[in-house]
Amino acid sequence: MTTFGEAPPVTMFGPDFPFGYDRWLAHPDGLGMLPADRLGTSVAVVGGGIAGIVAAYELMRLGLRPVVFEAEQLGGRMRSVSFPGHPGAIAELGAMRFPPAATTLFHYIGLAGLSTRPFPNPLAPATPYTVVDVNGERHFARDADDLPTVYQEVADAWAKLLEEGADFSAVESAIRRRDTPTLKALWNRLVPLLDDQSFYGFLAASPAFASFRHREIFGQVGFGTGGWDTDFPNSMLEILRVVYTGADDRHLTLAEGAQQLPLRLWDHAPDRMAHWPAGTSLAALHPGGPRPAVARISRGAGGFRVDAVDGSGEFPAVVLTPQVRLLLNRIDTAEDLFTTDVWTAVERTHYMGASKLFALVDRPFWTDVDHRTGRPAMGMTLTDRSPRGVYLFDGGPAEPGVMCLSYTWNDDSLKTAALPPAARLDVMLRHLGRIYPGTDIRSRVIAAPVTVTWETEPNFMGAFKANLPGHYRYQRRLYTHFMQRGLPSHQRGVFLAGDDVSWTGGFAEGAVTTALNAVWGVLNHLGGVTPATNPGPGDAFDTIAPVDLPL
């Protein structure tokens, strides 16, 4: 609770569509009510990631029967993998850090009864040591004050640029206060000014970043989670959505593993539900587990026909949560389900690539103090070498430790995409040996490495959406698709959801909130209503709609 005189916390509220999803969920009057003859109606939910699970969970609470289809395993990019022979040691291949600003996501984390702990980001209070290795120079730091003055110059330049070029303080203040009119006025002015501007172009055009050296250091070390140079080609609007909303700050990790969130929601029986008896859960509605991969979606006599590996079914509504890229290849999607404008937006959606490599070691040896220097043997590492980011997870002094030996994006991800796990391990250990010449990491490894490259995963084909300059109009078409009053009848009833449909690609909060948009859309499509005391995102749309740029 905020005390008198204390500024409210920053949340992922807006700025494109500042709707209070957290408050909508928490309202005692619930999300809505369906006509009695619609209770128990089956609705297809394609994809069992966090967007699909949240959509299915809330549709079940409304009294519908969600039918979840999943090609691989529940969780999507919330994928927690144990090391062979060590079930308690987890590698987070996808989502692994969550900002407290993601208040809608944390509603479900609370429901699932999951515990959190600080994530060891660079220079974070929970990170004992950070090592910055750039251009062959190494710096050991507990906080930013331990770094050379050039790093503070870069931080100051970034703060100055955000203030002068993007109204940072005013926008952040409006988000804290949930002052929608002010927030919309500020953001709607910035969108047409910055839609065509790349992140790098925004930096390079500023006197604060006139020095190439400053831009280079910023790209390698960045802010919050580390280097951001792989985002340099992306739209500046994408970056602002992150920094305004605190999405890159004070991250937490789920102690039981990120995948436990969708898995526990699958098994969770809500306290209050329409139609279904007490104790009903998504698992209870799917006694054999989710249905398998969807091969085709088309119009049917009863609404929509969904063809899966194990047979076909017809549904009056469908929620589609896979990466939209899959609608172009893995799922044969009838062209008449969407307008040409929406298909164009799907085609133009740009995805970031990402790779991770994890190793299990006998113990958290990096805490050992080097008697020659008085410093720990290793620290969280930011480098311009192949590993780029190294994160250290301490399971306790007598327990094995988990090392994320490499976390890379885009071109850096592609450098090792063709290598098998053992070869990737060799590459990263070779480069880390140059940063820590006196530390023998290899002798500590006690299990086969675990790795992922999301752009080569057949049911993902990328890590997450990141708009390029000029893509705002495409993103708006995808995000606002849940508002279907202007569509012909044969295109109503199929709803897009997922973080790539959201304004905040790569954040589970965006997946969850677009799932709730789809839930409102299904409720509306099937003749339901929201309480007058608790209007939903579609009810508020005309007031807070994303600015519509001219063509």
C-alpha positions as CSV (number, residue, x, y, z in Angstrom):
1,M,0.0,0.0,0.0
2,T,1.3,3.5,-0.8
3,T,1.6,5.8,2.2
4,F,0.9,9.5,2.2
5,G,3.5,11.4,0.3
6,E,5.0,8.3,-1.3
7,A,4.9,8.0,-5.0
8,P,2.9,5.1,-6.3
9,P,5.0,2.3,-7.9
10,V,5.7,2.1,-11.5
11,T,3.7,-0.6,-13.2
12,M,3.4,-1.9,-16.8
13,F,0.4,0.4,-17.2
14,G,0.3,1.5,-20.8
15,P,1.3,3.7,-22.4
16,D,-0.3,2.5,-25.7
17,F,-3.4,1.1,-24.0
18,P,-3.4,2.1,-20.3
19,F,-6.0,-0.3,-18.9
20,G,-5.7,-1.6,-15.3
21,Y,-5.8,-5.3,-16.0
22,D,-4.6,-6.0,-12.4
23,R,-7.6,-4.1,-11.0
24,W,-10.0,-5.8,-13.4
25,L,-8.9,-9.2,-12.2
26,A,-9.1,-8.2,-8.5
27,H,-12.5,-6.7,-8.6
28,P,-15.0,-8.6,-6.5
29,D,-17.8,-8.5,-9.1
30,G,-15.8,-10.6,-11.5
31,L,-15.0,-10.3,-15.2
32,G,-18.4,-10.9,-16.6
33,M,-21.5,-13.2,-17.1
34,L,-22.6,-15.3,-20.0
35,P,-26.2,-16.2,-21.1
36,A,-27.4,-19.4,-19.4
37,D,-27.6,-21.2,-22.7
38,R,-23.9,-20.5,-23.4
39,L,-22.6,-22.0,-20.2
40,G,-20.5,-25.1,-20.9
41,T,-19.8,-24.1,-24.5
42,S,-16.5,-25.3,-25.8
43,V,-13.9,-22.7,-27.0
44,A,-10.7,-23.7,-28.7
45,V,-7.5,-22.3,-27.2
46,V,-4.5,-23.0,-29.5
47,G,-1.2,-22.9,-27.6
48,G,-0.4,-23.9,-24.0
49,G,2.0,-21.1,-23.1
50,I,1.2,-18.6,-20.4
51,A,-1.2,-16.7,-22.8
52,G,-3.1,-19.8,-23.6
53,I,-3.2,-21.0,-20.0
54,V,-4.4,-17.7,-18.7
55,A,-7.1,-17.4,-21.4
56,A,-8.3,-21.0,-20.8
57,Y,-8.3,-20.4,-17.0
58,E,-10.4,-17.3,-17.2
59,L,-12.8,-18.7,-19.8
60,M,-13.3,-21.7,-17.5
61,R,-14.1,-19.3,-14.6
62,L,-16.7,-17.6,-16.8
63,G,-18.4,-21.0,-17.3
64,L,-17.1,-22.0,-20.7
65,R,-15.2,-25.2,-21.6
66,P,-11.8,-24.3,-22.9
67,V,-10.2,-27.0,-25.1
68,V,-6.5,-26.4,-25.1
69,F,-4.3,-27.6,-28.0
70,E,-0.5,-27.8,-27.5
71,A,2.1,-29.0,-29.9
72,E,4.9,-29.8,-27.3
73,Q,4.6,-29.1,-23.6
74,L,2.6,-26.8,-21.4
75,G,4.5,-23.6,-20.7
76,G,5.6,-22.4,-24.1
77,R,8.7,-20.2,-23.6
78,M,8.3,-20.6,-19.8
79,R,10.5,-23.7,-20.2
80,S,12.4,-25.0,-17.2
81,V,14.7,-28.0,-17.8
82,S,16.4,-30.1,-15.3
83,F,20.0,-31.4,-15.8
84,P,20.3,-35.1,-16.4
85,G,20.6,-36.9,-13.1
86,H,20.0,-33.7,-11.1
87,P,16.2,-33.0,-11.1
88,G,16.6,-30.1,-8.6
89,A,18.9,-28.1,-10.7
90,I,17.0,-26.0,-13.3
91,A,18.0,-24.2,-16.5
92,E,15.5,-21.5,-17.5
93,L,15.6,-21.8,-21.3
94,G,13.0,-19.1,-21.8
95,A,11.5,-16.6,-19.4
96,M,13.6,-16.4,-16.3
97,R,13.2,-12.9,-14.8
98,F,10.1,-10.9,-14.1
99,P,9.8,-7.2,-13.0
100,P,7.6,-6.4,-10.0
101,A,6.0,-3.9,-12.3
102,A,4.2,-6.8,-14.1
103,T,1.3,-6.6,-11.6
104,T,-1.1,-8.6,-13.8
105,L,1.4,-11.5,-14.1
106,F,2.0,-11.4,-10.4
107,H,-1.7,-11.8,-9.8
108,Y,-1.3,-15.3,-11.3
109,I,2.0,-15.9,-9.6
110,G,0.1,-15.3,-6.3
111,L,-2.7,-17.7,-7.3
112,A,-0.1,-20.4,-8.1
113,G,1.5,-19.9,-4.7
114,L,5.0,-19.5,-6.2
115,S,7.9,-17.9,-4.3
116,T,10.3,-15.4,-5.7
117,R,13.9,-14.3,-5.2
118,P,16.0,-11.5,-6.7
119,F,17.5,-12.2,-10.1
120,P,21.3,-11.7,-10.3
121,N,21.3,-8.9,-12.9
122,P,24.5,-6.9,-13.5
123,L,25.2,-4.5,-10.6
124,A,22.0,-5.5,-8.8
125,P,22.0,-5.6,-5.0
126,A,21.6,-9.4,-5.1
127,T,24.6,-9.8,-7.4
128,P,27.8,-10.1,-5.3
129,Y,30.1,-9.1,-8.1
130,T,29.8,-7.9,-11.7
131,V,32.6,-8.2,-14.2
132,V,32.6,-5.9,-17.3
133,D,34.9,-7.1,-20.0
134,V,34.8,-4.7,-23.0
135,N,37.5,-4.0,-25.6
136,G,39.9,-6.2,-23.7
137,E,39.6,-4.2,-20.5
138,R,38.2,-5.9,-17.3
139,H,36.5,-4.1,-14.5
140,F,35.3,-5.7,-11.2
141,A,32.4,-3.9,-9.6
142,R,29.9,-4.3,-6.7
143,D,27.9,-1.3,-7.9
144,A,28.2,1.4,-10.6
145,D,30.5,3.6,-8.5
146,D,33.2,0.9,-8.9
147,L,33.3,1.4,-12.7
148,P,35.5,4.0,-14.5
149,T,34.0,7.4,-14.9
150,V,33.2,6.8,-18.6
151,Y,30.5,4.4,-17.5
152,Q,28.9,7.0,-15.4
153,E,29.1,9.4,-18.3
154,V,27.2,6.9,-20.4
155,A,24.6,6.5,-17.7
156,D,24.2,10.2,-17.4
157,A,23.9,10.6,-21.2
158,W,21.2,8.0,-21.3
159,A,19.2,9.7,-18.6
160,K,19.6,13.1,-20.3
161,L,18.5,11.7,-23.6
162,L,15.4,10.0,-22.2
163,E,14.4,13.2,-20.5
164,E,15.0,15.6,-23.4
165,G,13.9,13.3,-26.2
166,A,11.1,11.3,-24.6
167,D,9.6,13.2,-21.6
168,F,10.7,10.4,-19.3
169,S,9.9,12.0,-16.0
170,A,6.5,13.2,-17.1
171,V,5.5,9.8,-18.7
172,E,6.8,7.8,-15.7
173,S,4.9,10.1,-13.3
174,A,1.7,9.6,-15.3
175,I,2.2,5.8,-15.2
176,R,2.8,5.9,-11.5
177,R,-0.4,7.9,-10.9
178,R,-2.3,6.0,-13.6
179,D,-3.2,9.4,-15.0
180,T,-4.6,8.2,-18.3
181,P,-5.4,11.6,-19.9
182,T,-1.9,12.9,-19.3
183,L,-0.2,9.6,-20.3
184,K,-2.2,9.4,-23.5
185,A,-1.4,13.1,-24.4
186,L,2.3,12.6,-23.9
187,W,2.6,9.2,-25.6
188,N,0.3,10.0,-28.5
189,R,2.5,12.9,-29.3
190,L,5.7,10.8,-29.2
191,V,4.4,7.9,-31.3
192,P,4.4,9.7,-34.7
193,L,7.7,11.4,-33.9
194,L,9.5,8.2,-33.0
195,D,7.8,5.4,-35.0
196,D,10.3,5.8,-37.8
197,Q,13.3,6.1,-35.5
198,S,15.6,3.2,-34.6
199,F,17.1,2.8,-31.2
200,Y,20.6,3.5,-32.6
201,G,19.4,6.4,-34.6
202,F,17.8,7.9,-31.5
203,L,21.1,7.6,-29.7
204,A,23.3,8.8,-32.6
205,A,21.2,11.9,-33.2
206,S,21.6,13.1,-29.7
207,P,24.5,15.4,-28.6
208,A,24.6,13.4,-25.4
209,F,25.8,10.4,-27.4
210,A,28.0,12.3,-29.9
211,S,30.9,10.1,-28.9
212,F,31.0,6.7,-30.7
213,R,32.9,5.3,-27.6
214,H,29.9,6.2,-25.5
215,R,27.5,4.6,-27.9
216,E,29.7,1.5,-28.0
217,I,29.9,1.1,-24.2
218,F,26.1,1.7,-24.0
219,G,25.5,-1.1,-26.5
220,Q,27.8,-3.5,-24.7
221,V,26.8,-2.7,-21.1
222,G,23.4,-0.9,-21.5
223,F,21.1,-0.5,-18.6
224,G,19.2,-2.9,-16.3
225,T,19.8,-6.3,-17.7
226,G,22.9,-5.5,-19.7
227,G,23.9,-4.7,-23.2
228,W,21.3,-3.6,-25.7
229,D,23.2,-3.3,-29.0
230,T,21.3,-6.2,-30.5
231,D,18.2,-4.0,-30.1
232,F,19.8,-1.1,-31.9
233,P,17.9,-1.8,-35.2
234,N,14.5,-1.9,-33.4
235,S,12.0,0.9,-33.1
236,M,12.8,3.4,-30.3
237,L,9.2,3.0,-29.2
238,E,9.9,-0.6,-28.2
239,I,12.7,0.6,-25.9
240,L,10.6,3.3,-24.3
241,R,7.8,0.9,-23.5
242,V,10.4,-1.0,-21.4
243,V,12.1,1.8,-19.6
244,Y,8.9,3.9,-18.8
245,T,7.2,0.9,-17.2
246,G,10.1,-0.4,-15.0
247,A,10.1,-3.6,-17.1
248,D,13.9,-3.8,-17.0
249,D,14.4,-3.2,-13.3
250,R,14.5,-5.1,-10.0
251,H,13.8,-8.5,-11.6
252,L,12.7,-11.5,-9.7
253,T,13.0,-15.2,-10.6
254,L,10.5,-17.9,-9.6
255,A,12.2,-20.1,-7.1
256,E,10.3,-23.3,-8.2
257,G,11.0,-22.6,-11.9
258,A,9.2,-20.4,-14.4
259,Q,7.3,-23.3,-16.0
260,Q,5.6,-24.0,-12.7
261,L,3.4,-21.0,-13.3
262,P,1.5,-22.4,-16.3
263,L,1.7,-25.9,-14.8
264,R,0.2,-24.9,-11.5
265,L,-2.5,-22.8,-13.2
266,W,-3.4,-25.9,-15.2
267,D,-4.1,-27.7,-11.9
268,H,-5.5,-24.8,-10.0
269,A,-9.2,-24.9,-9.1
270,P,-10.6,-21.4,-8.8
271,D,-12.5,-20.4,-5.6
272,R,-15.4,-18.8,-7.7
273,M,-16.7,-20.1,-11.0
274,A,-19.8,-20.0,-13.0
275,H,-21.3,-23.4,-14.1
276,W,-18.5,-25.7,-13.1
277,P,-18.6,-27.6,-9.7
278,A,-16.1,-26.8,-7.0
279,G,-12.7,-28.4,-7.6
280,T,-12.9,-28.1,-11.4
281,S,-9.5,-27.2,-13.0
282,L,-8.2,-27.1,-16.5
283,A,-6.5,-30.5,-15.8
284,A,-9.9,-31.9,-14.8
285,L,-11.4,-30.7,-18.1
286,H,-8.6,-32.3,-20.0
287,P,-8.2,-35.8,-18.4
288,G,-5.9,-36.9,-21.1
289,G,-3.9,-33.7,-21.1
290,P,-4.1,-31.0,-23.7
291,R,-5.0,-32.0,-27.2
292,P,-2.1,-32.2,-29.7
293,A,-0.8,-29.9,-32.4
294,V,-3.2,-28.0,-34.6
295,A,-2.6,-28.6,-38.3
296,R,-5.4,-26.4,-39.8
297,I,-8.0,-23.8,-38.8
298,S,-10.8,-22.8,-41.1
299,R,-14.5,-21.8,-41.1
300,G,-17.0,-24.5,-40.2
301,A,-20.7,-24.8,-40.1
302,G,-20.7,-24.2,-36.4
303,G,-18.2,-21.4,-36.4
304,F,-14.5,-22.5,-36.7
305,R,-13.1,-25.9,-37.6
306,V,-9.9,-26.9,-35.8
307,D,-8.1,-29.9,-37.3
308,A,-5.6,-31.5,-34.9
309,V,-3.4,-34.6,-35.1
310,D,-6.0,-36.6,-33.2
311,G,-9.1,-35.4,-35.1
312,S,-11.3,-32.3,-35.7
313,G,-13.7,-30.2,-33.8
314,E,-15.9,-27.2,-34.4
315,F,-16.1,-24.2,-32.0
316,P,-18.0,-20.9,-31.9
317,A,-14.8,-19.1,-30.9
318,V,-11.0,-19.7,-31.0
319,V,-8.2,-18.0,-29.1
320,L,-4.9,-18.2,-31.1
321,T,-1.8,-17.8,-28.9
322,P,1.2,-19.3,-30.9
323,Q,3.8,-17.0,-32.3
324,V,1.8,-15.4,-35.2
325,R,4.6,-16.5,-37.5
326,L,3.3,-20.1,-37.1
327,L,0.0,-19.1,-38.8
328,L,2.0,-18.7,-42.0
329,N,3.6,-22.1,-42.0
330,R,3.1,-24.7,-39.2
331,I,-0.7,-24.1,-39.0
332,D,-2.6,-24.0,-42.3
333,T,-4.8,-21.0,-41.5
334,A,-7.6,-20.2,-43.8
335,E,-7.0,-16.8,-45.4
336,D,-10.5,-15.6,-45.0
337,L,-10.2,-15.7,-41.1
338,F,-8.4,-12.3,-41.1
339,T,-8.5,-9.1,-43.1
340,T,-5.7,-8.4,-45.5
341,D,-4.4,-5.7,-43.1
342,V,-4.1,-8.2,-40.3
343,W,-2.3,-10.7,-42.6
344,T,0.1,-8.0,-43.7
345,A,0.9,-7.3,-40.0
346,V,1.5,-11.0,-39.4
347,E,3.9,-11.2,-42.3
348,R,5.8,-8.1,-41.2
349,T,6.2,-9.1,-37.5
350,H,9.9,-9.1,-36.7
351,Y,11.3,-11.5,-34.1
352,M,14.5,-11.4,-32.1
353,G,16.6,-14.5,-32.0
354,A,18.1,-15.8,-28.7
355,S,20.3,-18.5,-27.4
356,K,21.2,-19.8,-24.0
357,L,23.8,-22.3,-22.8
358,F,23.7,-23.7,-19.2
359,A,26.2,-25.8,-17.3
360,L,25.9,-27.6,-14.0
361,V,28.9,-27.4,-11.7
362,D,29.7,-29.2,-8.5
363,R,29.3,-26.2,-6.3
364,P,29.1,-22.4,-6.5
365,F,32.9,-22.1,-6.8
366,W,32.6,-18.5,-8.1
367,T,32.2,-17.3,-4.5
368,D,35.7,-18.6,-3.6
369,V,37.9,-15.6,-2.8
370,D,41.1,-15.3,-4.8
371,H,43.8,-14.7,-2.1
372,R,45.8,-12.7,-4.6
373,T,43.1,-10.1,-5.4
374,G,40.7,-10.5,-2.5
375,R,37.9,-10.8,-5.1
376,P,35.6,-13.7,-5.8
377,A,36.8,-16.1,-8.5
378,M,34.0,-15.0,-10.9
379,G,31.1,-12.6,-11.1
380,M,28.1,-12.0,-13.2
381,T,29.8,-11.1,-16.5
382,L,29.0,-8.7,-19.3
383,T,31.4,-9.0,-22.2
384,D,31.7,-8.2,-25.9
385,R,33.1,-11.7,-26.4
386,S,30.9,-14.6,-27.6
387,P,29.2,-15.4,-24.2
388,R,27.9,-11.8,-23.9
389,G,26.1,-12.4,-20.6
390,V,27.0,-14.9,-17.9
391,Y,24.7,-15.4,-14.9
392,L,25.4,-17.4,-11.8
393,F,22.8,-19.2,-9.7
394,D,23.8,-20.4,-6.3
395,G,21.9,-23.4,-5.0
396,G,23.7,-23.3,-1.6
397,P,27.3,-24.1,-0.4
398,A,26.7,-27.9,-0.5
399,E,24.6,-28.0,-3.6
400,P,25.5,-27.8,-7.3
401,G,25.5,-24.4,-9.0
402,V,23.9,-23.5,-12.3
403,M,25.8,-21.3,-14.7
404,C,24.2,-19.6,-17.6
405,L,27.4,-19.5,-19.6
406,S,26.0,-17.6,-22.5
407,Y,22.9,-15.5,-23.1
408,T,22.9,-14.0,-26.6
409,W,20.6,-12.3,-29.1
410,N,20.3,-12.1,-32.9
411,D,23.6,-12.2,-34.7
412,D,25.4,-13.3,-31.5
413,S,22.8,-16.1,-31.2
414,L,23.4,-17.2,-34.8
415,K,27.2,-17.5,-34.2
416,T,26.6,-20.8,-32.4
417,A,23.2,-21.9,-33.7
418,A,24.7,-24.6,-35.9
419,L,26.9,-26.0,-33.1
420,P,25.8,-29.0,-30.9
421,P,25.7,-28.4,-27.1
422,A,29.2,-29.8,-26.4
423,A,30.7,-27.6,-29.1
424,R,28.9,-24.6,-27.8
425,L,30.3,-25.3,-24.3
426,D,33.8,-25.6,-25.7
427,V,33.5,-22.2,-27.4
428,M,32.2,-20.4,-24.3
429,L,34.7,-21.9,-22.0
430,R,37.5,-20.9,-24.3
431,H,36.3,-17.3,-24.3
432,L,35.7,-17.2,-20.6
433,G,39.2,-18.6,-20.0
434,R,40.5,-15.3,-21.5
435,I,38.4,-13.3,-19.0
436,Y,39.2,-15.5,-16.0
437,P,42.6,-17.0,-16.9
438,G,43.1,-18.5,-13.4
439,T,39.7,-20.2,-13.1
440,D,39.2,-23.7,-14.3
441,I,35.5,-23.9,-15.1
442,R,35.6,-27.1,-17.1
443,S,36.8,-29.3,-14.3
444,R,33.7,-28.2,-12.3
445,V,31.1,-29.2,-14.9
446,I,29.3,-32.4,-13.7
447,A,26.5,-32.8,-16.3
448,A,25.9,-32.4,-20.0
449,P,25.2,-28.8,-21.0
450,V,21.6,-27.7,-21.7
451,T,21.0,-25.2,-24.6
452,V,18.4,-23.6,-26.7
453,T,18.2,-21.4,-29.8
454,W,14.7,-20.1,-30.1
455,E,14.9,-19.2,-33.8
456,T,15.6,-22.9,-34.7
457,E,12.8,-24.2,-32.5
458,P,10.1,-25.4,-35.0
459,N,7.1,-24.3,-32.9
460,F,8.6,-20.9,-32.1
461,M,10.9,-19.7,-34.9
462,G,12.1,-16.8,-32.8
463,A,12.3,-15.6,-29.2
464,F,9.9,-12.7,-29.3
465,K,8.5,-9.8,-31.3
466,A,10.5,-6.6,-31.6
467,N,9.1,-4.0,-33.9
468,L,11.4,-2.4,-36.5
469,P,11.0,1.3,-37.3
470,G,7.7,2.0,-39.1
471,H,6.0,-1.1,-37.6
472,Y,3.7,0.7,-35.2
473,R,0.7,0.5,-37.6
474,Y,1.2,-3.3,-38.0
475,Q,1.4,-3.8,-34.2
476,R,-1.7,-1.8,-33.7
477,R,-3.7,-4.0,-36.1
478,L,-2.6,-7.1,-34.2
479,Y,-3.2,-5.7,-30.7
480,T,-6.6,-4.2,-31.5
481,H,-7.9,-7.3,-33.3
482,F,-9.9,-8.3,-30.2
483,M,-12.2,-5.4,-31.0
484,Q,-14.3,-7.0,-33.8
485,R,-17.4,-4.9,-34.1
486,G,-16.3,-3.6,-37.5
487,L,-15.5,-7.0,-39.0
488,P,-17.8,-9.0,-41.2
489,S,-19.5,-11.8,-39.4
490,H,-17.3,-14.6,-40.8
491,Q,-14.2,-13.0,-39.3
492,R,-15.6,-12.5,-35.8
493,G,-14.8,-15.0,-33.1
494,V,-11.2,-15.8,-33.7
495,F,-8.9,-13.9,-31.3
496,L,-5.1,-13.3,-31.3
497,A,-3.2,-13.3,-28.0
498,G,0.4,-13.6,-26.9
499,D,3.4,-11.4,-26.2
500,D,4.0,-10.8,-29.9
501,V,0.5,-9.4,-30.2
502,S,1.2,-7.1,-27.2
503,W,3.1,-3.9,-27.1
504,T,5.7,-5.5,-24.8
505,G,7.2,-8.4,-26.7
506,G,9.3,-10.7,-24.6
507,F,7.5,-9.9,-21.4
508,A,5.0,-12.4,-19.9
509,E,2.9,-9.4,-18.8
510,G,2.1,-8.7,-22.4
511,A,1.2,-12.4,-23.0
512,V,-1.2,-12.3,-20.0
513,T,-2.9,-9.0,-20.8
514,T,-3.5,-9.9,-24.4
515,A,-5.0,-13.2,-23.2
516,L,-7.4,-11.1,-21.1
517,N,-8.3,-9.0,-24.1
518,A,-9.1,-12.3,-25.9
519,V,-11.2,-13.4,-22.9
520,W,-13.2,-10.2,-23.1
521,G,-13.6,-10.7,-26.9
522,V,-14.9,-14.2,-26.4
523,L,-17.3,-13.1,-23.7
524,N,-18.6,-10.3,-25.9
525,H,-18.8,-12.6,-29.0
526,L,-20.9,-15.2,-27.1
527,G,-23.4,-12.6,-25.8
528,G,-21.9,-12.1,-22.4
529,V,-21.6,-8.8,-20.5
530,T,-19.1,-7.3,-18.1
531,P,-20.4,-5.8,-14.8
532,A,-21.2,-2.1,-14.9
533,T,-19.0,-1.8,-11.8
534,N,-16.0,-3.6,-13.5
535,P,-15.8,-2.7,-17.2
536,G,-13.3,-4.7,-19.3
537,P,-10.7,-3.7,-21.8
538,G,-13.1,-3.7,-24.7
539,D,-15.6,-1.5,-22.8
540,A,-12.8,1.1,-22.2
541,F,-11.4,0.8,-25.7
542,D,-12.9,4.0,-27.3
543,T,-11.5,6.1,-24.5
544,I,-8.0,4.7,-24.3
545,A,-7.4,3.2,-27.8
546,P,-3.9,3.2,-29.2
547,V,-3.4,6.2,-31.4
548,D,-4.2,5.4,-35.0
549,L,-1.6,6.8,-37.3
550,P,-2.6,7.8,-40.8
551,L,-1.7,5.6,-43.7
